[in-house]
Amino acid sequence: MKNKILIYGRFLTAVAVMILCGLAFYRHTYPLEIFDVQFTAALQNGIISGFGLGLILLALLIMITLLFGRVYCSTLCPLGLYQELLTILFKPFYKKRKAAMQPVKHYAFAYFSAAVLFGALCGGTVVLLRMLDPYSVAGNALSGACFGVGFAIALAILVFFKKRFFCTNICPVGAVLGLISRFSLFKIRIDTDKCKMCSLCARSCPCGSIDFKNHTVNNETCVKCFKCLSHCGHGALYYGLPKTKRPEFNLKRRQLLTSGAVLVLFGAAFRGGIELTKLAASKIKKVILPAGSGKPEYFANRCLNCNLCVQNCPMKIIKKATADIPFVHLDYGDTYCDFNCHKCSQVCPSGAIKRISLAEKQNTKIANAVINEDVCIKCGVCAMECPKQIIIKEDGKFPIIQFDKCIGCGKCASVCPVKAIKIESTPQQITLVKGE
C-alpha cells in the first residue's frame, strides 16, 4: 500500500507539472509559477537578486533533495518528464531486450560539464549553460525553436537506445542533484533477505541504477521514478530510511581525483565566465528589450532563452534568439508593446527580466520614437493614439515627441499610416521621473 501511494503520488505530481507546463507555454496563462522552481532558473535568479526568492527556492530544492533524493528529476524537470513519456512510448521495444539492463557506469563527464557550465554562470554568464540546461532546452523545444527541436529529436534517439542516459551521465543539473542525493535520508534500498535475484527491478529501471546481483542501488543516478517498486513482487525493494546502521561515507582515490579535477575546472570556468561575459557584451548590437531587462550587455548574459516570455507575449513582439541577436528581444515590425501589459515581467523565472509592477513598466523607457518629417503627412494619428499622451500636435505642424517622457512602446509607429515613425534602441533602460 505504501509503495502504491509513492508510485501514484509521484505519477500524479508529474502529470500535474506537465499540464502546468503546457498551460504556461500554449495557453498564455500561468496559474502556478511552476518554472520558478526550476533549478537553474532559481540559481540564476538567486545570483541576480541576492537573498531573494530565487535563493529561497534554491534552498528548498536542495533541502528536498537531501531528504528524498532526486525527486526533482522525475516530477519537476520538463526535460525529465519528456524522457519519461518517451520511455513509455518505447516500452514495446524495451520488452524485446530479454537481458536485464546492466548497471550504468557513472562517467565523470556530467561532473565536468556541471563544473564548466555552473562555473561560467557564477562568473556572470549563462551563454554556455543555456545550451545544455534541461529547463532552457525544454523551453526552446516547447516554443518550436530550431535548437530545442533538434535537441529533442537527438534526445529521443538517445532514450531509445540508452533510456535516461542523459539524466545520469550528461545533465549538469542532474550531476549536482546526484551529488546531493548521495547524502539523502530516503533512498531506494534492497532487503537482501527478500530478494530472489529475479532482475525485474533492474529491467524496469530507466537509469540503470540497480545492481541486483550485488543488491545495491546507485541513488546518485536514481531519479526516484519508483518503477522498480511496482515491479518487485517479493517486497524486497523499499524506499525509506536504512534498517541497519548506515556505513560511513568513504571516498575512493579515483573519486578524490575526480573531485579535485572538478574543483579546478570550476575555478577555471569561473574566471573564463568573467571573460566570456565581457566578450558577449562587446558583441551586442542595438537591440530593444522588455521592460525590466536593464542593460543589453547584462541581459545577454542572463537570459536562459527558455522562450516563456515569447510564448506569453499577447502582442507577439518578443522574438526568439537569432544568429545576430542570441537572446530574446523585441521586434516592432508588426505591432507594438501593449501599454497595459507586463506579462513578460511576470513569467520570467530567472530574473533576466526583473519582476516589476505595471506602473513601473509604464514608466520605464525601453526605446525612443523618432519622426521622419520627410515622410510625415501631419495627420496627427500618433498623437491621438499615444497611451502616455506625450506627442504634441498643432494644426498644420509636425507632431513633436517629448523624448524625456516617451517610453518607446511603439504604438505611434504601429498606427502611423505612412510609417514615418521609427523606434530606436537606447543604451540602457531608465526609469522616468515619477509623474512624467
Buried (B, 14 or more C-beta within 10 A) or exposed (E): EEBEEBBEEBBEBBEEBBEBBEBBBEEEEBEEBBBBBBBBBBBBBBBBBEEEBBBBBBEEBBEBBBEBBBBBBBBBBBBBBBBBEBBEEBEEEBEEEEEBBEBBEBEBEBBBBBBBBBBBBBBBBBBBBBBBBBBBBBBBBBBEBEBBBEBBEEBBEBBBEBBBBBBBBBBBBBBBBBBBBEEBEBBBBBBEEEBEEBBBBBBBBBBBBBBBEEBEBBBBBBBBBBBBBBBBEEEBBBBEEEEEEEEEEEEEEEEEEBBEBBEEBBEBBBEBBBEBBEEBBEEBEEBBBBBBBBBBBBBBBBBBBBBBBBBBBEBEBBBBBEEEBBBBBBBBEEBBBBBEBBBBBBBBBBBBBBBBEBEBBBBBBBBBBBBEEEEBEEBBBBBEBBBBEBBEBEEEEBBEBEEEBBBBBBBBBBBBEEEBBBBEBBEEBEEBEEEE
